Amino acid sequence: MSEADQKVPLDAVHRRSGGQMVPFAGYSMPLHYGSIRGEHQAVRERAGLFDVSHMGEVNVRGAGALDFLQQLVTNDVSKLAPGRALYTVMCHPDGGIVDDLLVYRDEDGYMCVVNAARHDVDLDWMEQCRAGHDANLEDVSAGTVLLAVQGPRAMGIVQELSSGGDVSAIRYYHHRPGEVAGLPVRISRTGYTGEDGFELYADAGDAERLWTALLEAGSSAGLIPAGLGARDTLRLEAGFRLYGQDIGENTDPLSAGLGWVVKPAKGGFVGSDALAAIAPSPPRTFIGLKMGPREIPRHGHPIYHASRQVGEVTSGSFGFTVGAGLAMGYVEPEFASPGTELRVQLRADPEQWATAPVVALPFYQRPES
């Protein structure tokens, strides 16, 4: 693979730490530091530290910021009080997904966190939709580092380095300003792994100090750095969609099982008319499939019912925690009920098949603490 054009602030640190660097969304990012399986298991059993600074951050300010966001995204931003966050999507007029994102409410406005691969597209789209609204956009991506501490021991690790209060008081999808390792950060109780933990937003100039302090404080708790490989297998087990594979401009949120982020009662938004027309009968249904431990599905593998293709895998891998081949994808609605037995053609060889019953998502849910 060719080297990516952009580097995150911790690029040199990842290389010194043995990170296997790969191009991802225009950045050079660590795939793993030695073992995807080991990093995956560390997050499930102890804790892992991810650098996700390739994500984009855009501040939205101004008297019309709320009205702008209400028109831009499908979820109801008016429900956000300062210190809260929500997951949502923004759509094209035809209902296709421009991107999925987080919206944070601050005292003086909002911050939108977008996918790295969609950063430029998203900014252009937001600028187009901003017309007529008294709202200002400020792209702060280049000056922001984002580190995620995830796993059952994440709470104790972040607490040890925090000043200014008990981080356990920060509820899921809530955030607050604070200090970690003496550095100013936004502490957000969010993540993309299916485990408890925090995402820490800080100034890019503080990246190495924050990374090093977290690893040192977490060493006795078994914290290790983790890369994109484990991030992908963890989010698959947790049933989280990945833009560019599970969702995209040719998929709508209703077919993708994201109807819970579509709030027509709030009033019109971009794509609301198209989604209202789709709602009575979405053309496809997003499902989970579980198969044997030696049967590993991949993106693009066809899904069959008897001899007829009825869908396609969008994400697939081995689930290290559940010990099985796992897939997510779309099928015709009549074949989407849990328990329906389908087949996945694993390779171009027509003899490579796996029987795969439809199962409810997520594949993995962390035990209640």
C-alpha positions in Angstrom: 0.0 0.0 0.0 1.2 3.5 -0.7 1.8 5.9 2.2 -1.1 8.2 3.1 -0.8 11.9 2.5 -1.7 13.1 6.1 -0.3 12.2 9.4 -1.9 12.4 12.8 0.0 14.2 15.6 1.1 10.9 17.1 2.5 9.4 13.9 6.1 9.2 15.2 4.9 7.8 18.5 3.0 5.0 16.7 6.0 4.1 14.6 8.3 4.0 17.6 5.8 1.8 19.4 5.9 -0.8 16.6 2.6 0.3 15.0 1.9 -1.4 11.6 1.0 1.7 9.7 -1.5 1.6 6.8 -3.3 4.2 4.7 -6.8 4.9 6.0 -9.2 7.7 5.0 -6.2 9.7 3.7 -4.2 9.3 6.9 -1.4 6.9 7.9 -2.8 5.0 10.9 -1.8 2.1 13.0 -3.5 -1.2 12.0 -2.1 -2.9 15.1 1.0 -3.0 17.3 1.5 -6.7 17.1 -1.8 -8.6 17.4 -5.3 -7.6 16.4 -6.6 -10.5 18.6 -4.6 -9.4 21.6 -5.7 -5.8 21.3 -9.3 -6.8 20.9 -9.2 -9.1 24.0 -7.5 -6.4 26.0 -10.3 -4.0 25.3 -12.9 -6.6 26.3 -11.1 -7.7 29.4 -9.0 -4.8 30.6 -8.5 -1.6 28.5 -7.2 -0.3 25.2 -6.0 3.1 24.0 -7.0 4.2 20.5 -5.8 7.2 18.5 -8.7 8.4 16.5 -7.4 11.8 15.7 -8.2 11.3 12.0 -11.8 12.1 12.8 -13.1 15.6 11.9 -14.4 18.2 14.3 -16.5 21.2 13.2 -17.8 23.8 15.6 -21.2 25.4 14.8 -21.9 28.7 16.4 -24.3 31.6 16.0 -27.9 32.5 16.8 -29.2 30.2 14.1 -27.0 27.2 14.9 -29.8 25.1 16.3 -32.1 25.8 13.4 -29.3 24.9 11.0 -28.6 21.6 12.7 -32.3 20.7 12.9 -32.5 21.1 9.2 -29.2 19.3 8.5 -29.5 16.1 10.6 -32.3 13.6 11.2 -32.2 13.5 15.0 -33.7 16.1 17.3 -30.9 18.4 18.3 -33.4 20.6 20.3 -33.4 17.8 23.0 -29.7 18.4 23.8 -28.9 20.3 26.9 -25.3 21.6 27.4 -23.1 18.6 28.3 -25.0 16.1 26.2 -24.3 14.5 22.8 -26.3 12.5 20.3 -25.7 10.2 17.4 -27.4 11.1 14.1 -27.0 11.1 10.3 -27.3 13.7 7.7 -29.0 12.8 4.4 -29.3 13.9 0.8 -32.8 14.9 -0.4 -33.3 11.4 -1.7 -32.7 9.9 1.8 -29.2 8.6 1.1 -26.8 9.1 4.0 -24.1 11.8 3.6 -22.4 10.7 6.8 -23.1 9.6 10.4 -21.9 11.9 13.1 -21.9 12.9 16.8 -23.3 16.3 17.8 -22.1 17.7 21.1 -24.0 20.6 22.8 -21.8 23.2 24.5 -22.8 26.3 26.4 -22.2 28.5 23.4 -23.0 26.2 20.5 -22.3 22.8 19.1 -19.5 20.5 17.9 -20.0 18.0 15.1 -17.7 15.0 14.9 -17.6 13.5 11.3 -15.8 10.6 9.7 -12.3 11.2 8.3 -13.1 9.8 4.9 -16.1 12.2 4.6 -14.5 15.3 6.1 -14.2 17.4 2.9 -17.5 16.2 1.5 -19.3 16.9 4.8 -17.9 20.4 5.1 -19.0 21.2 1.5 -22.5 19.8 2.3 -22.8 21.7 5.5 -21.8 24.9 3.8 -24.5 24.3 1.1 -27.1 23.7 3.8 -26.0 26.7 5.8 -27.5 29.1 3.3 -30.2 31.2 5.0 -29.1 30.4 8.5 -27.2 32.6 11.0 -24.7 30.0 11.8 -20.9 29.8 11.5 -18.8 26.8 10.8 -15.2 26.4 12.1 -13.2 23.3 11.1 -11.0 22.6 14.2 -9.9 19.1 13.0 -6.2 19.9 12.4 -5.8 21.3 16.0 -7.6 18.5 17.8 -6.4 15.2 19.0 -8.9 12.5 19.9 -7.9 9.5 22.1 -10.3 6.8 23.2 -9.8 4.8 26.4 -12.1 1.8 26.2 -12.7 -1.3 28.3 -13.9 -2.3 31.8 -10.9 -0.7 33.5 -11.1 2.6 31.5 -13.0 4.4 34.2 -10.3 3.8 36.8 -7.5 4.8 34.5 -9.1 8.1 33.4 -10.1 8.8 37.0 -6.5 8.4 38.3 -5.4 11.2 35.9 -8.4 13.5 36.3 -8.8 16.5 38.4 -12.0 18.3 39.0 -14.5 15.6 39.9 -15.6 12.0 39.6 -15.6 10.9 36.0 -18.1 8.1 36.8 -20.7 10.9 37.3 -20.4 11.5 33.5 -23.3 9.5 32.1 -23.3 7.7 28.7 -23.5 10.2 25.8 -22.6 13.1 28.2 -19.5 15.2 28.3 -17.8 17.9 30.2 -14.6 20.0 30.2 -11.9 18.8 32.6 -8.2 18.0 33.1 -6.5 14.7 32.4 -2.8 14.5 33.2 -2.9 18.2 33.9 -4.1 18.9 30.3 -7.4 20.6 29.3 -9.7 18.1 27.6 -13.3 17.4 26.7 -14.2 14.2 28.5 -16.9 12.3 26.6 -18.4 9.0 27.8 -18.8 7.6 24.3 -17.0 5.0 22.2 -17.1 2.6 19.2 -16.2 -0.7 20.9 -19.3 -1.8 22.8 -17.4 -1.3 26.1 -17.6 1.5 28.7 -15.0 4.2 28.3 -14.2 7.7 27.3 -13.2 9.7 24.3 -10.8 12.6 25.2 -10.6 15.6 22.9 -7.5 17.8 23.4 -5.2 20.2 21.7 -3.1 18.6 19.1 0.0 20.0 20.8 -0.7 18.0 23.9 -1.1 14.7 22.0 2.1 12.9 23.1 1.9 14.0 26.7 -1.7 12.8 27.0 -1.0 9.5 25.2 2.1 8.8 27.3 0.4 9.7 30.6 -2.6 7.4 29.8 -0.3 4.4 29.0 1.8 5.0 32.1 -1.2 5.3 34.4 -2.9 2.3 32.8 0.1 0.0 32.7 -0.8 -1.7 36.0 -4.4 -2.2 34.8 -3.3 -3.9 31.6 -3.9 -0.9 29.2 -2.3 -1.3 25.8 -2.4 0.7 22.6 -4.8 -0.7 20.0 -5.2 0.0 16.3 -7.7 0.1 13.5 -7.9 -3.7 13.3 -9.2 -4.2 16.8 -11.4 -1.2 16.5 -13.1 -2.8 13.5 -13.6 -6.3 15.1 -14.9 -4.7 18.3 -17.4 -2.4 16.6 -18.6 -5.4 14.4 -19.4 -7.4 17.6 -21.2 -4.4 19.0 -23.3 -4.0 15.8 -22.0 -0.5 15.0 -22.3 0.6 11.4 -19.2 1.7 9.4 -19.6 4.4 6.8 -18.5 3.3 3.4 -19.4 -0.3 4.1 -22.6 -0.6 6.1 -24.0 2.8 5.3 -23.4 5.3 2.5 -25.0 7.6 -0.1 -26.9 4.6 -1.5 -28.4 3.5 1.8 -31.1 5.2 3.8 -31.2 5.2 7.7 -34.5 3.3 7.8 -33.2 0.3 5.8 -29.9 0.5 7.9 -31.8 -0.1 11.1 -31.1 3.5 12.2 -34.8 4.6 12.3 -34.3 5.5 15.9 -32.2 8.5 14.9 -34.9 9.8 12.4 -37.3 12.2 14.2 -40.0 13.4 11.7 -42.0 15.0 14.5 -39.4 17.7 14.9 -40.3 19.2 11.5 -38.7 19.2 8.0 -35.1 18.4 7.5 -33.0 17.5 4.4 -34.3 14.1 3.2 -37.4 14.1 5.4 -39.9 13.8 2.5 -38.0 10.9 1.0 -37.7 9.1 4.3 -41.4 9.5 4.9 -42.1 7.8 1.6 -39.7 5.0 2.4 -40.9 4.4 6.0 -43.9 2.2 5.3 -41.8 -0.3 3.4 -38.0 0.1 3.4 -36.6 -1.8 0.4 -34.0 -3.7 2.4 -33.3 -4.7 6.0 -30.0 -4.7 7.8 -29.3 -7.9 9.6 -26.7 -9.9 11.6 -25.5 -13.4 10.6 -23.6 -15.8 12.8 -21.7 -18.8 11.5 -19.0 -21.3 12.4 -15.5 -20.3 13.8 -13.8 -21.3 10.6 -16.3 -19.6 8.3 -15.1 -16.0 7.9 -17.4 -13.7 5.8 -16.1 -10.5 4.2 -17.5 -7.4 2.6 -19.2 -8.1 -0.7 -19.9 -11.8 -0.1 -23.4 -12.7 -1.5 -26.2 -13.9 0.8 -28.6 -16.6 -0.5 -31.9 -18.1 0.6 -32.0 -21.5 -1.1 -30.7 -20.9 -4.6 -31.6 -17.2 -4.9 -29.4 -14.3 -3.9 -31.3 -12.1 -1.5 -28.6 -9.8 -0.2 -25.0 -9.0 0.4 -22.5 -8.8 3.3 -21.4 -5.3 4.1 -19.1 -6.1 7.1 -17.7 -9.5 8.1 -14.9 -10.9 10.2 -14.1 -13.3 13.1 -15.6 -12.3 16.4 -12.8 -12.9 18.9 -15.2 -12.5 21.9 -18.0 -14.6 20.6 -15.8 -17.2 18.8 -17.7 -17.2 15.5 -17.7 -15.8 12.0 -19.9 -12.7 12.1 -21.5 -10.7 9.3 -23.7 -7.7 8.9 -25.5 -6.8 5.7 -28.7 -6.2 3.8 -31.3 -8.6 2.7 -34.8 -8.5 1.2 -37.2 -7.8 4.1 -39.0 -11.2 4.0 -35.7 -12.9 4.9 -34.7 -10.7 7.9 -36.5 -12.4 10.8 -34.2 -13.8 13.5 -33.8 -17.6 13.0 -34.2 -17.4 9.2 -31.6 -19.7 7.8 -29.5 -18.2 5.0 -26.3 -19.1 3.2 -23.2 -17.0 2.5 -20.9 -17.7 -0.4 -17.6 -17.1 1.2 -15.3 -17.0 -1.9 -15.5 -16.9 -5.6 -15.3 -20.7 -5.4 -19.0 -21.8 -5.6 -18.3 -24.7 -3.2 -17.3 -22.3 -0.3 -20.6 -21.8 1.6 -21.6 -21.2 5.2 -25.0 -21.7 6.7 -25.8 -18.6 8.6 -29.0 -18.0 10.7 -30.1 -14.4 11.1 -29.5 -13.2 14.7 -30.5 -10.1 16.5 -27.9 -7.4 16.8 -25.6 -6.7 18.6 -23.6 -9.9 18.6 -22.0 -8.9 21.9 -23.3 -6.8 24.7 -21.1 -6.0 27.7 -22.1 -7.5 31.1 -23.8 -5.1 33.4 -21.4 -3.8 36.0 
